[in-house]
Amino acid sequence: MIRVAGPAALVGVAFVALIVGLEYGGGATALLLSDPGPLVRFGLPIATMLVNLSSALTIGALVLALFALRSDRPEFNRALDVAAAGAALLTVTAAATGFLSFLNVTSSSASLDSKFGEILGQFLVSVPLGQAWLVTTLLAAAVTVLCFAVRNLTALVFVAVLAVVTLLPMAQQGHAAGADGHDAAVTALFIHILFAAVWLGGLVVLALLSKQLDNARLVDVVTRYSSVALVCFIAVAASGYVSAELRVGSLDRLLTPYGVLVLIKVAALIVLGLIGAMYRRMLIRRLADGAGRRTFWKVVAAELVFMGVASGVAVALARTATPVPETVPPEATPAQILTGSPLPVELTYGNFLSAWNFDLLWILICGFGIFFYIAGVVRLKRRGDSWPLHRTILWVLGMLMLLFVTNGFMNVYEKYLFSIHMLGHMILAMMIPILLVSAGPVTLALRAIHKRTDGTRGGREWILLAVHSKIGTFLANPIVAAALFATSLLTFYYTPLFRWATTDHLGHEWMIVHFLIVGYLFAQALIGVDPVPYKLPYPFRLLLLLATMAFHAFFGLTLMTGSGLLLADWYGSMGRPWGLSAIADQQAGGGIAWSIGEIPTLILAIVVAIQWGRSDTKETKRLDRNADRTNDAELTEYNRMLERLGTRR
């Protein structure tokens, strides 16, 4: 019964909540001028809601298949069939949403004449809104085919990644596209819809699999889903708060229609959080004891109802006017036109610690990174195993440094000053990886995460697979890691990638990830404590370090002495009344790359030398112990060989 009633209740409640929210918030009110008509006013938000639900169905099914279900059981194939059905529905609803968005923007009526088709085609290929829905439709169609065709568990990772990518165009729509603090709004919206999709979709798929799961399997799957749902709850709550803060602004605006809808969504989220706590404290334990299955499914149905409320209200919010205006000022400065944000005050030593531009994505990454690392250490301690304290300290320091670089003054000024951008690059690629690599996170994870014996893959199994995969082995090769580290400088700064990473928020986030990964691989090749397929002898590590850093220094000197401005239409057009000129600031950035970049080089060289010395000491002790055990048999045999050679003469 739950297999049909639960999802049906979700869709029905979401529909009712959407209609009520539209009426209350004015999202479907007829416009005085250029009204697209009731079909578009109501049809567009309904189609958008179906897009959200179908994307949740797809992503939730894939996540459960990857982390909770057995690939040799019917449950696995049924989950992938559900994912394919969700992706197919997403394809249709995304196409419908794009078409209705066109009618909404142009206030035109659907027609079969060639002129209408020509204008629609231009909208889909030339206008950002149309491009977004066209890309979403095409990606969803590709995911549909792959969900039917792919049944290999490892290959499904790439299908899941592609399904997540379909959310990116959607994240740049709605209020995120025009809000003050555009980057923060887009990040918060993407995190919100992604984790809500995993949370909601996973629960719907769980209900659809009710007949395929016996009691023992249900306990395992629900336990794993509950852990994922807890992370999703935190991410959804945090991203929802950021979005509300950007669009509501102050407590008194909560009494506006938009604010009231936010409060309704918050209330639904609180109830869902309480239900999640009930899962972990009561229901799973009762299921493990062989009781409470009927009660469990009733709770699932209730949870789906409140998720329906949250889903419907969320779409209504996107159609409701926000209390904070989202228009660009009529007399925008050059900096506002380029970046979407006002030019910050002059950077001084006094605001190094007071200037902040929060990026929720990296706040969550750093927060979860510290929590799970410490949780792993605590788990080892509880079972009597030891873990070096200095590794925990290094990991926390690395995460805090990453938090500061991605949220502190560097994130405020890197769009306006090339030198600050380069400072962040040096820390991301060279300093932070040294701290993280020295903490041995892979070793800790392999020791702390429980090994699965039921044929599914958990965190430990996926980490082992990644480390021993052909791609992982190739990237971990010291020569490859050094080549990536060195050539990334030229590839990034002297290709269109630099413009993309500077002017586009998605490119900026990619840049951070790229620098971290490349720097981590290079540091791991030199001083890593985690297991890798191959490690260079210590003398060659020093040679590799010196060669790579010589290339790095050459790059810095090139910028210091260069007279051509990178991204002249960006850094040279900010209209800054303070600070160095754009070219002088770029040359200062080259000095940072050359001088400050050498500090991590020195640290790496010292650590390699220390590890080399310790390795020699360990080898000497090993030989001494072997000599004690064998009564110097090797030395005695060596002396006898010399005697025989002397006798022959």
Salt bridges, closest charged atoms under 4 A:
ASP35 OD1 - ARG41 NE 3.00
ASP72 OD2 - ARG70 NH2 2.89
GLU75 OE2 - ARG217 NH2 2.62
ASP81 OD1 - ARG151 NH2 2.92
ASP183 OD1 - HIS182 ND1 3.46
ASP183 OD2 - LYS415 NZ 2.48
ASP183 OD2 - HIS505 ND1 3.78
ASP220 OD2 - ARG217 NH1 3.73
GLU326 OE2 - HIS175 ND1 2.97
ASP385 OD2 - ARG383 NE 2.66
GLU414 OE2 - HIS508 ND1 3.68
ASP454 OD2 - ARG217 NH1 3.38
ASP454 OD2 - ARG224 NH2 2.79
GLU509 OE2 - HIS505 NE2 3.22
ASP569 OD1 - ARG499 NH2 3.00
GLU619 OE2 - ARG622 NH2 2.72
GLU637 OE2 - ARG644 NH2 3.52
